[in-house]
Amino acid sequence: MSTTPPDRMEAALPAIRQLQRRAADLEAQRTEPIAVVSMACRLPGGIDTPEAFWDLLAAGGDAIGGLPKRWDGLDLYDPDPEAAGKTYAREGGFLADVEGFDSEFFGISPREAQSMDPQQRLVLETSWEALERAGIRPATLTESRTGVYLGSMGSDYDGLHRNDLDALDGYVSSGNANSVVSGRVSYALGLQGPAVTVDTACSSSLVAMHLAVTSLRTRECDLALAGGITVMSTPTTFVEFSRLKGLSPDGRCKSFSDEANGVGWAEGVGILVLKRLSAAQRDGDEVLAVIKGSAVNQDGRSQGLTAPNGPSQQRVVQDALAAARLASTDIDAIEAHGTGTTLGDPIEAGALAEVFGPGRESARPLYLGSSKSNIGHAQAAAGAIGVMKMVLALQHGTLPKTLHADNPSSHIEWDGSGLELLRDARPWERGERVRRAGISSFGLSGTNAHLILEEAPLAAADTSTVEPDGAPAPLRGVLPLVVSGRDESALREQAGRWADWLQAQDNPDLAAVAATSALHRTHFDVRAGVLAESVEETVEALRALAEGGTHPALVEGTVRPQGKTVFVYPGQGSQWHGMGTALYTTHPAFAEAIDACDAALLPFTGWSVRRVLTEPEHPDNPPLDRVDVVQPALFAMSIALTATWQALGIHPTAVIGHSQGEVAAAVTSKALTLTQGAHIVATRSQAVLTRTGHGGMALIERPHTEVTQHLTPYGDDLSIAAINTTTSTVISGTTHAIDHIITHLTQQNIYARKINVDYASHHAHMDPLLPNLAKQFKNL
């Protein structure tokens, strides 16, 4: 028997370890948690925000209402289940104002918009809103690897034109194509990640989320919009299910209830913004919840094409648990498919009991519920809405009750199942156990999906604005809140929404609100700013704007082309005691840049420029008025102020600098690195220190041509150092000559003032420094 020599084994160990690390990295990538960083929705009952959705859930509200006005004029209702062309249900969950759409906002002509299915319009609106709620300005995603994964069961809007060839206008095809539901979002926002529309009937949006999670993990995209949409432009679904006798007569889903008597149809749209957890934490995003795993499968051949398959439902849940690397006992609750049918609900409950019942402690049942009892079955959007419900439940620490479930279904064997129907709301607070929930969605097509959701990890404490006693450092003074729109009407509507939101909050952080409005919202051409010191004053000014009035704190205007932006960097003389101290404690971009400058300068200076700026009274600081201190300090200020303006969205087209300001300009333009700039500024200022006490400078308010004539009698003792403007000139030279010319010009009523420096910058006095500096900077 042969054996591998020890020396060959030892030589192979590095390669083996590398392969092991690679395998571990691939496994970590394959199973990386996916963060939910934002959500947006339109749901029955006029619900247009996740907050309003939670209010409905928490109150045990019922959003079911009468048939929509868009169906007015159609003779639809007949209580007879056998009546052809009729529906025996006259209530459901319907969206308000599906007809309204600001096509110009998305660069779509009114003619094209008219031929677009409302599903495409609503997806555009909620996608934009979801991104802004994540603090992402949509324009910043142009050409990014952002994916769009949306569930949709197709369009019945084109049915209005299908048999009228004269109505075809060139926009009907794209306006109603199911593929364009996702493609339209990518096109409008310039996204270049995958765009996929999924149609697996009622499981469409949960399957779409599964695909988005997979795409993020495989690096096909770096950000994903995932969700689903259903709008019933015609009553086809109501009429069809009346013929199948599968419709709830009162339009309500009575999930897992003994009164269950059919599905209650609804409309809705839910969009979630997803990101790899590591990326979300890196970028400082608010993580609402985490997707741990998901799975999709098919019923295959069952009792019928549309009949559910219990064993397949079991397998999809087990596969999702395996993908999340969790046990069934790790799950606290299930947001079930729960359509309220006498066939589907018992099969679903039985499948869940098979997975979660064995080994389940009676004190820890698996809580079962469905938001379909509140809003109806939103079909292709249902799965995403179920995920949103459980994200909100995690955030609020409560499992909402399931309506119409006072009497649990007698067709379900509850005893020993490990399941407990959420007939009442239950606390679900963060504690020692990590909270997790499963969400199920089963399609009429036989495609099943299940997703495991987990509470967000605790965020690291932010100490960037903490005072010495540990309390947050409040921002004081006027805080600008900016709002904008494409026209006056949009601006005023936006102002009203901001005012409503602010007024509804309990002690809102006005500084955070102002930062959001400035940094995380798109700025359109018609703009207004509220310059207020309190929430009350801000709300008053916003109300005035919304109503077309005036307010002392309100500024309005319209953007007009202003040309290009130039950053001008000054030389020495712009310093003041305490400069930068307040900005360092209140603006992260400024603080980060000062820290970077401190690290870059320290090897050349031996002292901390950060401490000089932020702790001006510290006894170990060198004096700020010394040239080798003030010049590095001003360099750091220039770099940090540049970072601050750029964080606010203001970027220079060109840069220019005067004297040492040229170095900051070169760093900003990337002609020099920060380290190179720090080296030049520190070394140059130290060289200049050797020339102090031997010269001076003066400002003369006269054109340089006239000043040149005044300098003639002084020969080489004086020269022009800088031409500030056409009427302002700086001179430099020996101390005696500077004093003499100031006296002489003052006597002639010419403004002349000595500058507070004791060396002759930009004068031949500096020439002896050049050879040594050139040597030090040779290999820079």
VOGU-3710 file (C-alpha; in Angstrom, 3 decimals, decimal comma):
1> msttppdrme> 0,000/0,000/0,000  1,449/3,364/-1,030  1,292/6,453/1,112  1,885/10,097/0,321  5,296/11,285/1,552  5,067/13,747/4,458  6,884/16,470/2,541  4,357/16,281/-0,316  1,475/16,391/2,154  2,975/19,466/3,818
11> aalpairqlq> 3,422/21,135/0,438  -0,237/20,467/-0,389  -1,602/21,924/2,878  -1,692/25,584/1,708  -3,709/24,593/-1,368  -6,074/22,501/0,761  -6,620/25,364/3,196  -7,238/27,743/0,296  -9,863/25,386/-1,118  -11,479/25,095/2,309
21> rraadleaqr> -11,617/28,883/2,637  -13,064/29,149/-0,854  -15,719/26,544/-0,052  -16,599/28,388/3,160  -16,838/31,689/1,262  -19,129/30,145/-1,357  -21,372/28,641/1,320  -21,545/31,976/3,145  -22,461/33,693/-0,122  -25,095/31,069/-0,922
31> tepiavvsma> -26,799/31,514/2,440  -26,147/35,205/3,149  -29,150/36,850/4,827  -31,009/39,392/2,707  -32,097/42,635/4,342  -35,458/44,278/3,790  -34,540/47,979/3,826  -37,790/49,556/2,654  -41,411/48,875/1,732  -44,195/50,667/-0,128
41> crlpggidtp> -47,766/49,647/-0,865  -51,226/50,463/-2,137  -53,916/48,372/-0,463  -57,707/48,290/-0,126  -59,380/50,781/2,162  -57,305/53,723/0,917  -54,127/52,339/2,547  -51,115/53,897/0,834  -48,270/53,408/3,338  -46,935/50,519/5,439
51> eafwdllaag> -47,785/52,605/8,530  -51,441/52,781/7,493  -51,383/49,032/6,821  -50,156/48,414/10,342  -52,830/50,696/11,781  -55,440/48,538/10,053  -53,863/45,287/11,278  -53,387/46,528/14,841  -56,982/47,729/15,033  -58,353/44,492/13,585
61> gdaigglpkr> -59,737/46,533/10,720  -61,716/45,286/7,741  -60,845/47,010/4,410  -63,490/45,240/2,322  -65,931/47,492/0,499  -68,364/47,727/-2,400  -67,588/47,162/-6,061  -65,462/49,932/-7,607  -66,897/52,877/-9,497  -64,981/51,811/-12,607
71> wdgldlydpd> -67,529/48,993/-12,913  -70,481/51,335/-12,599  -72,927/50,845/-15,428  -72,338/47,102/-15,547  -75,263/45,028/-14,360  -73,132/42,591/-12,370  -74,826/41,457/-9,196  -77,169/38,524/-8,951  -77,464/36,441/-5,760  -78,144/33,368/-7,882
81> peaagktyar> -74,839/31,430/-8,198  -76,078/30,006/-11,504  -76,698/33,388/-13,155  -74,493/33,680/-16,238  -72,348/36,793/-16,575  -73,063/37,798/-12,980  -71,332/37,789/-9,611  -73,123/36,790/-6,437  -70,620/38,833/-4,378  -70,799/42,610/-4,474
91> eggfladveg> -67,953/43,413/-2,107  -64,197/42,971/-2,233  -60,914/44,693/-1,508  -60,416/47,482/-4,037  -57,822/50,194/-4,521  -58,811/53,832/-4,554  -58,045/56,038/-7,563  -56,392/53,502/-9,858  -57,207/55,939/-12,661  -54,962/58,715/-11,308
101> fdseffgisp> -51,404/58,853/-12,653  -48,857/61,659/-13,079  -47,478/60,476/-16,405  -45,280/63,547/-16,886  -43,420/62,689/-13,683  -42,114/59,541/-15,369  -41,619/61,124/-18,792  -44,626/59,325/-20,284  -46,980/61,092/-22,680  -50,677/61,265/-21,740
111> reaqsmdpqq> -51,527/59,272/-24,870  -49,188/56,433/-23,920  -50,343/56,528/-20,286  -53,945/56,068/-21,346  -53,044/52,756/-23,025  -51,031/51,525/-20,030  -52,546/49,017/-17,640  -52,983/50,675/-14,206  -50,763/47,882/-12,886  -47,792/49,385/-14,726
121> rlvletswea> -48,633/52,864/-13,424  -48,966/51,738/-9,800  -45,755/49,723/-9,902  -43,850/52,792/-11,116  -45,246/54,916/-8,283  -44,644/52,408/-5,503  -41,161/51,513/-6,760  -40,154/55,184/-6,661  -41,685/55,551/-3,220  -40,015/52,402/-1,874
131> leragirpat> -36,602/53,659/-2,984  -37,101/57,065/-1,395  -38,284/55,422/1,806  -34,958/53,559/1,774  -33,155/56,905/1,532  -32,172/56,205/-2,078  -32,646/58,916/-4,694  -33,783/56,955/-7,781  -31,537/58,956/-10,113  -28,463/57,563/-8,330
141> ltesrtgvyl> -29,357/54,043/-9,537  -29,021/54,834/-13,243  -26,975/52,077/-14,938  -26,712/50,223/-11,609  -27,024/46,463/-11,104  -30,474/46,863/-9,577  -32,901/44,033/-10,267  -36,689/44,208/-10,574  -38,675/41,062/-9,728  -42,434/41,517/-9,826
151> gsmgsdydgl> -45,375/39,147/-9,655  -48,301/39,797/-11,988  -51,080/37,604/-13,348  -51,339/39,514/-16,596  -53,648/42,252/-17,785  -57,359/42,437/-18,336  -57,091/46,148/-19,165  -56,390/45,332/-22,817  -59,680/43,461/-22,870  -61,275/46,861/-23,260
161> hrndldaldg> -59,510/47,201/-26,644  -58,931/43,601/-27,684  -61,902/43,420/-30,039  -61,626/46,991/-31,314  -58,847/47,118/-33,895  -59,416/50,846/-34,386  -58,438/51,405/-30,729  -54,902/50,063/-31,256  -52,615/53,083/-31,077  -49,123/51,573/-30,955
171> yvssgnansv> -49,022/51,710/-27,145  -51,569/49,025/-26,253  -49,138/46,120/-26,689  -46,374/47,516/-24,456  -48,919/49,034/-22,103  -50,464/45,656/-21,357  -47,645/43,143/-21,822  -46,937/41,275/-18,598  -43,184/41,402/-19,228  -43,313/45,201/-19,262
181> vsgrvsyalg> -44,618/45,343/-15,676  -41,029/44,869/-14,503  -39,327/46,181/-17,636  -41,137/49,513/-17,359  -39,601/50,120/-13,922  -36,104/49,301/-15,136  -36,561/51,544/-18,171  -37,966/54,495/-16,224  -35,185/54,396/-13,619  -32,341/53,294/-15,901
191> lqgpavtvdt> -31,721/50,062/-13,988  -29,504/47,429/-15,596  -29,965/44,433/-13,312  -32,388/41,620/-14,249  -36,007/42,603/-14,860  -38,356/39,636/-14,457  -42,138/39,434/-14,321  -43,351/36,251/-12,627  -46,764/34,700/-13,219  -47,455/31,693/-11,030
201> acssslvamh> -50,934/32,976/-10,208  -51,471/33,665/-6,493  -47,892/32,780/-5,525  -46,372/35,181/-8,079  -44,972/37,844/-5,742  -43,475/35,385/-3,251  -41,826/33,500/-6,111  -40,545/36,864/-7,379  -39,027/37,542/-3,953  -37,408/34,105/-3,968
211> lavtslrtre> -35,805/34,919/-7,337  -34,660/38,316/-6,062  -33,019/36,723/-3,015  -31,241/34,213/-5,244  -30,085/36,950/-7,609  -28,657/39,013/-4,761  -26,784/36,017/-3,374  -25,303/35,111/-6,761  -24,298/38,762/-7,355  -26,514/39,138/-10,429
221> cdlalaggit> -27,681/42,325/-8,767  -26,657/44,489/-5,818  -30,112/45,854/-5,006  -33,540/44,481/-5,839  -37,088/45,750/-6,041  -39,347/42,771/-5,385  -43,093/42,392/-4,968  -46,291/42,092/-6,918  -49,356/43,827/-8,308  -52,990/43,026/-9,064
231> vmstpttfve> -55,608/45,432/-10,367  -58,904/44,100/-11,677  -59,799/46,434/-14,526  -62,790/44,240/-15,365  -65,028/42,002/-13,202  -63,863/38,858/-15,025  -62,384/37,240/-11,906  -65,549/37,851/-9,883  -67,773/36,404/-12,591  -65,508/33,410/-13,281
241> fsrlkglspd> -65,268/32,393/-9,605  -68,997/32,821/-9,207  -69,372/30,131/-11,863  -66,926/27,945/-9,890  -68,892/28,730/-6,709  -65,565/29,501/-5,054  -66,374/33,104/-4,157  -67,238/34,299/-0,664  -70,717/35,863/-0,906  -69,775/38,761/1,381
251> grcksfsdea> -66,348/39,257/-0,245  -64,367/38,306/2,866  -61,700/35,667/3,378  -62,535/33,825/6,588  -59,153/32,174/6,965  -59,190/28,879/8,900  -62,668/29,698/10,206  -65,649/27,403/10,521  -67,548/30,114/8,611  -65,145/29,937/5,660
261> ngvgwaegvg> -67,196/29,996/2,463  -64,878/30,995/-0,353  -62,242/33,478/-1,428  -62,732/37,229/-1,216  -60,913/38,903/-4,111  -58,845/42,022/-3,648  -56,382/44,288/-5,384  -53,050/45,533/-4,134  -49,438/46,308/-4,787  -46,510/45,684/-2,472
271> ilvlkrlsaa> -42,885/46,538/-3,248  -39,923/45,710/-0,995  -36,352/46,931/-1,415  -33,880/44,123/-0,773  -30,128/44,169/-0,231  -27,489/41,769/1,014  -27,294/42,212/4,784  -23,552/42,891/4,721  -24,075/45,651/2,137  -26,987/47,164/4,058
281> qrdgdevlav> -24,935/47,294/7,260  -21,957/48,728/5,369  -24,124/51,473/3,874  -25,842/52,336/7,147  -29,312/51,326/5,908  -32,165/50,762/8,319  -32,749/47,016/8,273  -36,444/46,284/8,832  -36,109/42,496/8,824  -33,966/39,756/7,314
291> ikgsavnqdg> -34,862/37,011/4,825  -33,085/33,861/5,957  -34,237/31,416/3,300  -36,914/30,615/0,749  -38,042/27,801/-1,511  -40,314/27,143/-4,492  -41,827/23,883/-5,771  -44,805/22,511/-7,695  -47,810/20,360/-6,855  -47,322/18,219/-9,920
301> rsqgltapng> -50,187/15,820/-10,514  -52,722/16,215/-7,700  -56,485/15,783/-7,334  -56,977/18,486/-9,952  -55,135/21,230/-11,809  -56,172/23,871/-9,293  -56,459/21,614/-6,236  -53,804/22,074/-3,506  -51,336/19,292/-2,749  -50,592/18,859/0,965
311> psqqrvvqda> -47,346/16,866/0,645  -45,949/19,438/-1,810  -46,793/22,226/0,631  -44,962/20,318/3,354  -41,892/19,951/1,157  -41,707/23,611/0,203  -41,791/24,619/3,880  -39,131/22,024/4,738  -36,976/23,193/1,834  -37,226/26,816/3,015
321> laaarlastd> -36,222/25,774/6,539  -33,263/23,849/5,119  -32,235/26,847/2,994  -32,351/28,987/6,138  -30,493/26,265/8,088  -33,212/26,302/10,735  -35,363/23,756/12,527  -39,146/23,866/12,621  -38,984/24,798/16,322  -37,130/28,013/15,382
331> idaieahgtg> -40,302/29,463/13,819  -42,832/31,349/15,944  -45,581/32,182/13,485  -46,863/31,570/9,972  -48,506/34,113/7,710  -50,541/31,546/5,849  -51,978/31,495/2,367  -55,340/31,151/4,132  -57,811/32,035/1,383  -60,834/30,958/3,387
341> ttlgdpieag> -61,902/27,988/1,270  -63,233/24,778/2,784  -60,796/22,738/0,695  -57,611/24,798/0,763  -57,414/25,874/4,414  -57,633/22,362/5,949  -55,024/21,031/3,501  -52,687/23,930/4,346  -53,176/23,538/8,103  -52,593/19,796/7,819
351> alaevfgpgr> -49,339/20,338/5,919  -48,141/22,838/8,539  -49,067/20,449/11,338  -46,963/17,705/9,707  -43,907/20,012/9,595  -44,265/21,947/12,860  -46,319/19,660/15,091  -43,799/16,910/15,949  -41,711/17,851/18,981  -43,515/21,148/19,448
361> esarplylgs> -43,950/22,209/23,066  -47,571/22,899/23,910  -46,501/26,115/25,625  -45,001/27,336/22,346  -47,562/26,739/19,608  -47,006/27,893/16,061  -49,259/30,940/15,682  -51,265/30,958/12,473  -52,876/33,915/10,747  -53,567/35,613/7,430
371> sksnighaqa> -53,894/39,258/6,419  -56,331/38,147/3,717  -58,937/38,304/6,500  -58,328/42,083/6,655  -57,897/43,083/3,020  -58,944/40,093/0,917  -56,851/37,974/-1,432  -54,720/40,354/-3,504  -53,782/37,508/-5,854  -50,372/38,158/-7,501
381> aagaigvmkm> -49,512/40,687/-4,758  -50,640/38,523/-1,833  -47,289/36,958/-0,959  -45,422/40,278/-0,836  -48,206/41,774/1,277  -47,915/38,831/3,664  -44,183/39,485/4,008  -44,884/43,175/4,673  -47,352/42,212/7,400  -44,772/40,085/9,199
391> vlalqhgtlp> -42,054/42,734/8,843  -44,437/45,175/10,519  -45,320/42,616/13,195  -41,616/42,208/14,009  -41,146/45,968/14,167  -44,145/46,528/16,437  -43,700/43,427/18,599  -47,240/42,157/18,015  -48,847/39,336/16,056  -52,160/40,794/14,789
401> ktlhadnpss> -55,408/38,918/15,095  -57,021/37,099/12,195  -60,555/38,296/11,543  -63,696/36,160/11,226  -61,979/33,345/13,167  -63,962/33,193/16,408  -64,808/29,613/15,538  -61,761/27,774/14,147  -62,517/25,404/11,288  -63,963/22,088/12,385
411> hiewdgsgle> -62,362/20,558/9,288  -58,915/21,031/10,892  -57,593/18,750/13,627  -56,260/21,451/15,953  -55,525/19,259/18,971  -51,954/17,997/18,870  -51,229/19,912/15,653  -48,854/22,386/17,293  -50,909/25,174/15,644  -52,884/27,965/17,272
421> llrdarpwer> -55,084/30,307/15,274  -54,503/34,005/16,058  -58,026/34,835/17,132  -56,599/37,674/19,210  -53,475/39,788/18,897  -50,467/38,494/20,852  -47,274/40,183/22,079  -44,195/39,264/20,053  -41,432/41,282/21,647  -37,725/40,957/21,056
431> gervrragis> -36,162/38,728/23,702  -33,684/35,930/24,237  -35,070/33,936/21,312  -34,596/35,278/17,804  -38,074/35,918/16,388  -38,816/34,267/13,051  -41,864/33,742/10,863  -42,739/31,814/7,741  -44,846/33,176/4,883  -46,669/30,820/2,512
441> sfglsgtnah> -48,129/31,463/-0,901  -49,702/28,830/-3,137  -50,613/29,452/-6,745  -53,643/28,335/-8,671  -51,073/27,023/-11,158  -49,733/24,610/-8,541  -46,552/26,572/-7,818  -45,865/26,894/-4,091  -43,511/29,269/-2,284  -42,412/29,711/1,312
451> lileeaplaa> -40,111/32,328/2,832  -38,472/32,547/6,282  -38,286/35,997/7,822  -36,165/36,934/10,859  -36,011/39,990/13,079  -33,400/42,592/12,154  -30,094/42,377/14,028  -29,646/45,013/16,682  -28,001/48,048/15,124  -24,647/49,162/16,485
461> adtstvepdg> -24,916/52,249/18,666  -24,174/55,453/16,763  -21,714/57,541/18,765  -20,926/60,061/16,039  -22,963/62,824/17,703  -22,657/62,025/21,404  -21,756/64,587/24,033  -19,255/63,790/26,827  -22,013/62,823/29,253  -23,320/60,238/26,791
471> apaplrgvlp> -26,396/62,197/25,691  -26,986/62,821/21,963  -25,660/66,186/20,847  -28,708/68,150/19,650  -28,539/70,215/16,491  -29,486/73,777/17,287  -30,529/76,729/15,187  -32,337/76,903/11,879  -32,783/73,537/10,158  -33,782/73,699/6,466
481> lvvsgrdesa> -36,472/71,320/5,260  -36,683/71,284/1,470  -39,581/70,089/-0,670  -39,972/70,111/-4,427  -42,176/69,083/-7,316  -42,315/69,152/-11,080  -44,915/71,939/-10,912  -46,631/74,193/-8,375  -49,486/71,768/-7,780  -47,121/68,882/-7,014
491> lreqagrwad> -45,059/71,092/-4,708  -48,090/72,131/-2,683  -49,372/68,563/-2,449  -45,961/67,406/-1,255  -45,861/70,179/1,351  -49,243/69,083/2,672  -48,065/65,480/2,984  -44,915/66,536/4,859  -47,031/68,678/7,210  -49,475/65,829/7,868
501> wlqaqdnpdl> -46,648/63,400/8,567  -44,746/65,750/10,867  -47,871/66,622/12,825  -48,687/62,935/13,325  -45,261/62,101/14,787  -44,462/62,003/18,472  -41,522/64,359/19,046  -39,890/63,915/15,613  -36,186/64,558/15,138  -36,302/67,689/12,986
511> aavaatsalh> -32,601/67,410/12,167  -33,096/63,888/10,774  -36,148/65,019/8,811  -34,200/67,949/7,348  -31,320/65,643/6,420  -33,712/63,217/4,719  -35,332/65,992/2,701  -31,952/67,331/1,575  -30,002/64,122/0,977  -32,499/61,351/0,288
521> rthfdvragv> -35,187/62,932/-1,862  -35,110/63,891/-5,521  -34,979/67,668/-5,994  -37,251/68,804/-8,808  -37,214/72,239/-10,386  -40,101/73,833/-8,441  -38,761/74,109/-4,902  -39,371/75,523/-1,468  -37,437/75,575/1,748  -38,662/75,943/5,315
531> laesveetve> -36,085/77,598/7,580  -37,447/76,929/11,039  -36,189/76,123/14,535  -39,106/73,983/15,720  -41,450/71,301/14,450  -44,440/73,576/15,117  -43,025/76,389/13,012  -42,073/73,943/10,261  -45,617/72,541/10,121  -47,081/76,076/9,999
541> alralaeggt> -44,850/77,010/7,081  -45,619/73,788/5,216  -49,356/74,338/5,702  -48,973/77,861/4,301  -47,128/76,468/1,289  -49,754/73,761/0,742  -52,521/76,383/0,792  -50,701/78,825/-1,480  -49,994/81,289/1,320  -46,868/82,897/2,763
551> hpalvegtvr> -44,868/82,442/5,952  -41,747/84,165/7,329  -39,884/80,832/7,411  -40,805/79,933/3,824  -38,672/80,465/0,723  -39,900/79,480/-2,760  -38,285/79,414/-6,177  -37,872/77,666/-9,486  -34,576/76,264/-10,685  -33,146/77,963/-13,744
561> pqgktvfvyp> -29,904/77,129/-15,538  -27,114/78,712/-13,538  -24,058/77,536/-15,436  -21,299/75,430/-13,974  -20,030/75,178/-10,400  -16,480/76,124/-9,413  -14,916/75,519/-5,997  -12,425/78,256/-5,041  -9,873/77,448/-2,321  -8,353/80,384/-0,397
571> gqgsqwhgmg> -4,844/80,724/0,979  -3,774/81,705/4,457  -5,792/84,376/6,237  -9,231/82,717/6,136  -8,717/80,968/9,478  -10,501/81,720/12,734  -10,390/80,306/16,227  -12,806/77,367/16,625  -13,373/76,818/12,899  -14,821/73,402/12,128
581> talytthpaf> -15,673/72,499/15,727  -19,459/72,536/15,285  -19,389/70,892/11,853  -17,257/68,033/13,150  -19,900/67,093/15,734  -22,899/67,497/13,427  -21,918/66,484/9,894  -20,592/62,943/9,314  -19,013/63,736/5,929  -17,072/66,642/7,421
591> aeaidacdaa> -15,934/64,554/10,404  -14,871/61,647/8,190  -12,800/63,959/5,992  -11,128/65,637/8,994  -10,236/62,204/10,373  -8,722/61,249/7,006  -6,707/64,492/6,890  -5,545/63,927/10,460  -4,223/60,488/9,522  -2,569/61,846/6,374
601> llpftgwsvr> -0,912/64,851/8,083  0,208/63,238/11,343  3,346/61,520/9,917  4,578/64,910/8,662  3,478/67,188/11,517  3,670/65,099/14,694  0,525/66,756/16,077  -3,216/66,201/15,520  -4,979/68,630/13,194  -8,290/67,136/14,349
611> rvltepehpd> -7,558/68,162/17,938  -6,441/71,634/16,861  -9,787/72,113/15,118  -12,158/70,325/17,491  -10,429/71,052/20,827  -8,936/74,511/20,250  -8,224/75,041/23,980  -6,314/71,787/24,481  -2,993/72,577/26,244  -0,976/70,233/24,005
621> nppldrvdvv> -2,009/71,990/20,789  0,585/74,049/18,918  -0,495/77,699/18,371  -2,870/78,148/15,440  -1,208/81,431/14,389  2,056/79,639/13,595  2,454/79,104/9,864  3,279/75,396/10,095  0,030/74,906/12,057  -2,419/77,201/10,305
631> qpalfamsia> -1,598/75,960/6,805  -2,230/72,234/7,526  -5,363/73,257/9,463  -6,681/75,271/6,513  -5,840/72,419/4,148  -7,894/70,037/6,308  -10,767/72,531/6,427  -10,761/72,872/2,636  -10,846/69,110/2,104  -13,548/68,596/4,742
641> ltatwqalgi> -15,742/71,434/3,459  -15,446/69,937/-0,021  -16,673/66,589/1,331  -19,548/68,379/3,064  -20,730/70,138/-0,101  -20,422/66,931/-2,100  -22,439/65,025/0,518  -25,139/67,637/-0,035  -25,098/66,874/-3,748  -23,045/69,869/-4,902
651> hptavighsq> -20,070/68,853/-7,030  -17,603/71,163/-8,788  -17,165/71,254/-12,539  -13,794/72,953/-11,995  -11,565/73,918/-9,062  -9,110/76,747/-8,543  -6,934/77,680/-5,612  -4,877/80,618/-4,410  -1,516/80,024/-2,731  -1,790/76,933/-0,521
661> gevaaavtsk> -5,373/76,599/-1,750  -3,863/75,259/-4,965  -2,922/72,076/-3,096  -6,490/71,503/-1,882  -7,740/72,150/-5,434  -5,280/69,590/-6,779  -6,454/66,982/-4,255  -10,116/67,624/-5,094  -9,419/67,266/-8,816  -7,502/64,025/-8,125
671> altltqgahi> -4,284/65,520/-9,527  -2,822/64,708/-6,100  -3,776/62,061/-3,556  -4,706/63,153/-0,047  -1,389/61,821/1,246  0,555/63,742/-1,397  -1,353/66,925/-0,611  -0,738/66,492/3,103  2,992/65,947/2,457  3,247/69,118/0,350
681> vatrsqavlt> 1,276/71,333/2,734  3,052/70,179/5,900  6,578/70,217/4,445  6,094/73,571/2,695  4,678/75,225/5,823  7,587/73,936/7,901  10,010/75,383/5,357  8,184/78,723/5,426  8,549/78,745/9,217  12,299/79,315/8,749
691> rtghggmali> 11,566/82,619/6,921  9,279/84,096/9,562  10,301/87,395/11,143  11,968/88,611/7,966  9,185/90,071/5,894  5,526/90,918/5,539  2,577/91,444/3,219  0,000/94,169/2,598  -3,332/94,640/0,852  -3,701/97,702/-1,395
701> erphtevtqh> -7,077/98,621/-2,872  -5,810/99,654/-6,274  -5,403/97,951/-9,681  -2,154/96,036/-10,008  -0,913/98,323/-12,810  -1,117/101,324/-10,485  0,403/99,395/-7,589  3,351/98,402/-9,791  4,167/102,089/-10,288  4,114/102,684/-6,510
711> ltpygddlsi> 6,545/99,772/-6,014  9,194/101,082/-8,442  11,192/103,084/-5,839  11,564/99,990/-3,638  13,338/97,800/-6,175  13,619/94,139/-5,107  12,411/94,893/-1,586  8,755/94,753/-2,724  6,832/92,840/-5,384  3,244/91,943/-6,254
721> aaintttstv> 2,229/88,725/-4,514  -1,360/88,318/-5,767  -3,982/90,061/-7,842  -7,227/89,509/-5,931  -9,552/91,538/-8,164  -9,288/94,248/-10,756  -9,071/96,792/-7,924  -7,408/94,820/-5,131  -3,730/93,819/-5,022  -1,515/92,071/-2,454
731> isgtthaidh> 2,182/92,969/-2,156  5,034/91,208/-0,375  8,563/92,100/0,745  10,835/93,237/3,573  9,308/94,396/6,837  10,803/97,904/6,553  9,596/98,378/2,966  6,074/97,155/3,807  5,791/99,584/6,746  7,105/102,437/4,660
741> iithltqqni> 4,763/101,987/1,670  1,695/101,619/3,892  2,483/104,943/5,560  3,155/106,566/2,190  -0,050/105,349/0,538  -2,227/106,115/3,566  -1,037/109,713/3,440  -2,326/109,794/-0,158  -5,739/108,467/0,964  -5,107/105,106/-0,670
751> yarkinvdya> -6,377/102,153/1,337  -3,417/100,027/2,411  -3,437/97,506/5,254  -0,763/95,185/6,607  -1,678/91,485/6,546  -1,134/89,515/9,756  1,886/87,473/8,595  5,566/87,961/9,373  7,070/86,525/6,212  7,093/87,559/2,543
761> shhahmdpll> 5,055/84,899/0,828  5,104/84,841/-2,993  8,293/86,932/-2,978  11,887/86,273/-3,928  12,512/85,817/-0,186  11,067/82,313/-0,622  13,492/81,286/-3,389  16,127/79,814/-1,027  13,520/77,216/0,056  12,946/75,849/-3,429
771> pnlakqfknl> 15,946/73,514/-3,923  15,308/71,550/-0,721  11,540/71,368/-1,339  12,103/70,204/-4,912  14,371/67,472/-3,585  11,777/66,316/-1,034  8,970/66,304/-3,571  10,963/64,667/-6,379  9,460/61,205/-5,928  6,058/62,354/-4,680
//
